[in-house]
Amino acid sequence: MSAVERKTACVTGGNGYIASALIKMLLEKGYAVNTTVRNPGEVLLLLSYSQVRVFAVFLPFRSDDIAKNSHLKDLQALGPLKVFRADMDEEGSFDDAVAGCDYAFLVAAPMNFNSENPEKDLVEAAVNGTLNAMRSCAKAGTVKRVIITSSDAAISRRPLQGDGHVLDEDSWSDVDYLRTEKPPAWSYSVSKVLLEKAACKFAEENNIDLVTVFPVFTLGAAPAPVARTSVPGILSLLSGEKHQQAAATANQINKLPSLKTLAKTRVTQLNLAAVFIYFSGDETQLEVLKPLQSITGSVSIVHVEDLCRAEIFLAEKESSSSSAAAAAAAAGRYICCSFNTTVLALARYMAGRYPQYNVQTDRFDGMPEKPRVSCSSEKLIREGFEFKYTNMGDILDDLVEYGRALGILPH
Ligand SMILES: NC(=O)c1ccc[n+]([C@@H]2O[C@H](COP(=O)([O-])OP(=O)(O)OC[C@H]3O[C@@H](n4cnc5c(N)ncnc54)[C@H](OP(=O)(O)O)[C@@H]3O)[C@@H](O)[C@H]2O)c1
């Protein structure tokens, strides 16, 4: 593809799980991609030898930055990929990454669930950070559409009695309920609602075409060598005899003498991932699944490939209904969900398919077998989108493979 025909997309948070899959798909489709990370470290240093428009700033880097960014070098083999430093907390930080882009995919988001001040660190940070990136898009003057990756946390966290509820894009999570009752990850849901409202207002005032996508639990393989969110969350259902052995391996990697050694010996991405020590059978992660289902009435899942396909589909759609966003509040909102299920059903599937991982289905005794509430992607499907992964088993099998590759699960 010639440089003239090639479209350019910015993807924020390139070391993240979903962003890494999106970057790969965009490059495979012939896009030029600009991505941002907070600490480019070694990636920036290496790219700056070969690329002209990349920041020439070298920042002190940490071993976890090297590990988190390592896939970006590999993705460069697929097409033009530039890495920029940007922080949502800094005004104007995204200006260079967004300049000249046709589309901006705002995927990065604060995810520090353990903050002692979640209103500041999650809610304010998400709203202000999104507006920072949107201001950069407005300044660029080339961005045809902004696609925000939100979450079903902006849709489904509301008190609903009984069962049989089907949530669509008219549904909003209840901020007052969340701030009063403070269920698990309440501030994350509040952040998603408020950032969307702020982004819609900004888009309306600045004539920006905005689409907001609401993925549910996103699973399956991605290029990211580290997965910190949904992947270890669902894999916490699985455990295994080799668990201790895997932990010992990670500890050894952690004790590697120096960062230089780490880079020189070209430790594989899989080993680098282990530095983060996310393992299966994680009690903390596992304990979140139960209350989460109690609030949302389901555990809903989508394959990461389908999410990325949906985001690109919505970006490219010429007559997206988002142009009417100012008039119709729900016009630019799209839920991305291919399967609504329960934690008990997930555990039963895993137990049957992977007996070696000692899934404790009995810890979910008494929990509903079927979802009480479902998230519907009818609107996305009506627009012409087709999900590739509609079978729970296919999504979970790919997740298990990815978990093994990352070292989260023993082989
Ligand atoms: N995974 C899911 O199941 C799921 C479901 C629904 C919605 N989502 C949404 O999808 C998006 C990506 O999620 P993910 O699962 O891929 O998470 P992830 O792997 O943790 O990625 C989050 C990214 O955001 C970046 N980030 C955080 N704070 C930042 C800041 N202040 N400035 C710049 N970048 C910042 C992180 O960079 P650092 O590495 O520097 O921290 C990281 O690259 C999020 O908006 C999330 O809410 C995810």
The ligand as an SDF file (V2000), in Angstrom:
LIG
                    3D

 48 52  0  0  0  0  0  0  0  0999 V2000
   -9.8570   -6.2640   29.5660 N   0  0  0  0  0  0  0  0  0  0  0  0
  -11.1730   -6.2060   29.6710 C   0  0  0  0  0  0  0  0  0  0  0  0
  -11.8590   -7.2140   29.9060 O   0  0  0  0  0  0  0  0  0  0  0  0
  -11.8930   -4.9070   29.4710 C   0  0  0  0  0  0  0  0  0  0  0  0
  -13.2970   -4.9410   29.4920 C   0  0  0  0  0  0  0  0  0  0  0  0
  -13.9800   -3.7610   29.3060 C   0  0  0  0  0  0  0  0  0  0  0  0
  -13.2970   -2.5880   29.0740 C   0  0  0  0  0  0  0  0  0  0  0  0
  -11.9480   -2.5670   29.0650 N   0  0  0  0  0  0  0  0  0  0  0  0
  -11.2790   -1.2980   28.8050 C   0  0  0  0  0  0  0  0  0  0  0  0
  -10.3330   -1.4580   27.7830 O   0  0  0  0  0  0  0  0  0  0  0  0
   -9.2350   -0.5810   27.9850 C   0  0  0  0  0  0  0  0  0  0  0  0
   -7.9360   -1.3650   28.0020 C   0  0  0  0  0  0  0  0  0  0  0  0
   -8.0180   -2.3640   28.9970 O   0  0  0  0  0  0  0  0  0  0  0  0
   -6.9410   -3.5270   29.1150 P   0  0  0  0  0  0  0  0  0  0  0  0
   -7.6270   -4.6910   29.6860 O   0  0  0  0  0  0  0  0  0  0  0  0
   -6.2020   -3.6570   27.8460 O   0  0  0  0  0  0  0  0  0  0  0  0
   -6.0210   -2.8980   30.2660 O   0  0  0  0  0  0  0  0  0  0  0  0
   -4.4460   -2.7980   30.4320 P   0  0  0  0  0  0  0  0  0  0  0  0
   -3.7790   -3.9220   29.7700 O   0  0  0  0  0  0  0  0  0  0  0  0
   -4.2050   -2.5860   31.8900 O   0  0  0  0  0  0  0  0  0  0  0  0
   -4.1090   -1.4500   29.6580 O   0  0  0  0  0  0  0  0  0  0  0  0
   -4.3580   -0.1840   30.2190 C   0  0  0  0  0  0  0  0  0  0  0  0
   -3.4550    0.8050   29.5210 C   0  0  0  0  0  0  0  0  0  0  0  0
   -3.7450    2.1260   29.9860 O   0  0  0  0  0  0  0  0  0  0  0  0
   -2.5110    2.7610   30.2550 C   0  0  0  0  0  0  0  0  0  0  0  0
   -2.6520    3.8450   31.2150 N   0  0  0  0  0  0  0  0  0  0  0  0
   -3.1410    3.7940   32.4590 C   0  0  0  0  0  0  0  0  0  0  0  0
   -3.0730    5.0080   33.0410 N   0  0  0  0  0  0  0  0  0  0  0  0
   -2.5210    5.8230   32.1240 C   0  0  0  0  0  0  0  0  0  0  0  0
   -2.1710    7.1960   32.1120 C   0  0  0  0  0  0  0  0  0  0  0  0
   -2.3560    7.9940   33.1630 N   0  0  0  0  0  0  0  0  0  0  0  0
   -1.6230    7.7210   30.9790 N   0  0  0  0  0  0  0  0  0  0  0  0
   -1.4030    6.9490   29.9020 C   0  0  0  0  0  0  0  0  0  0  0  0
   -1.7020    5.6500   29.8480 N   0  0  0  0  0  0  0  0  0  0  0  0
   -2.2510    5.0920   30.9530 C   0  0  0  0  0  0  0  0  0  0  0  0
   -1.6210    1.6560   30.7970 C   0  0  0  0  0  0  0  0  0  0  0  0
   -0.2840    2.0700   30.7410 O   0  0  0  0  0  0  0  0  0  0  0  0
    0.7990    1.6040   31.8560 P   0  0  0  0  0  0  0  0  0  0  0  0
    1.2940    0.2740   31.3980 O   0  0  0  0  0  0  0  0  0  0  0  0
    1.8320    2.6530   31.8190 O   0  0  0  0  0  0  0  0  0  0  0  0
    0.0770    1.5020   33.1700 O   0  0  0  0  0  0  0  0  0  0  0  0
   -1.9700    0.5630   29.8140 C   0  0  0  0  0  0  0  0  0  0  0  0
   -1.2700    0.7160   28.6110 O   0  0  0  0  0  0  0  0  0  0  0  0
   -9.5190    0.1570   29.2870 C   0  0  0  0  0  0  0  0  0  0  0  0
  -10.1290    1.3810   28.9720 O   0  0  0  0  0  0  0  0  0  0  0  0
  -10.5160   -0.7520   29.9950 C   0  0  0  0  0  0  0  0  0  0  0  0
  -11.3470   -0.0170   30.8470 O   0  0  0  0  0  0  0  0  0  0  0  0
  -11.2190   -3.7160   29.2760 C   0  0  0  0  0  0  0  0  0  0  0  0
  1  2  1  0
  2  3  2  0
  2  4  1  0
  4  5  1  0
  4 48  2  0
  5  6  2  0
  6  7  1  0
  7  8  2  0
  8  9  1  0
  8 48  1  0
  9 10  1  0
  9 46  1  0
 10 11  1  0
 11 12  1  0
 11 44  1  0
 12 13  1  0
 13 14  1  0
 14 15  2  0
 14 16  1  0
 14 17  1  0
 17 18  1  0
 18 19  2  0
 18 20  1  0
 18 21  1  0
 21 22  1  0
 22 23  1  0
 23 24  1  0
 23 42  1  0
 24 25  1  0
 25 26  1  0
 25 36  1  0
 26 27  1  0
 26 35  1  0
 27 28  2  0
 28 29  1  0
 29 30  1  0
 29 35  2  0
 30 31  1  0
 30 32  2  0
 32 33  1  0
 33 34  2  0
 34 35  1  0
 36 37  1  0
 36 42  1  0
 37 38  1  0
 38 39  2  0
 38 40  1  0
 38 41  1  0
 42 43  1  0
 44 45  1  0
 44 46  1  0
 46 47  1  0
M  CHG  2   8   1  16  -1
M  END
$$$$
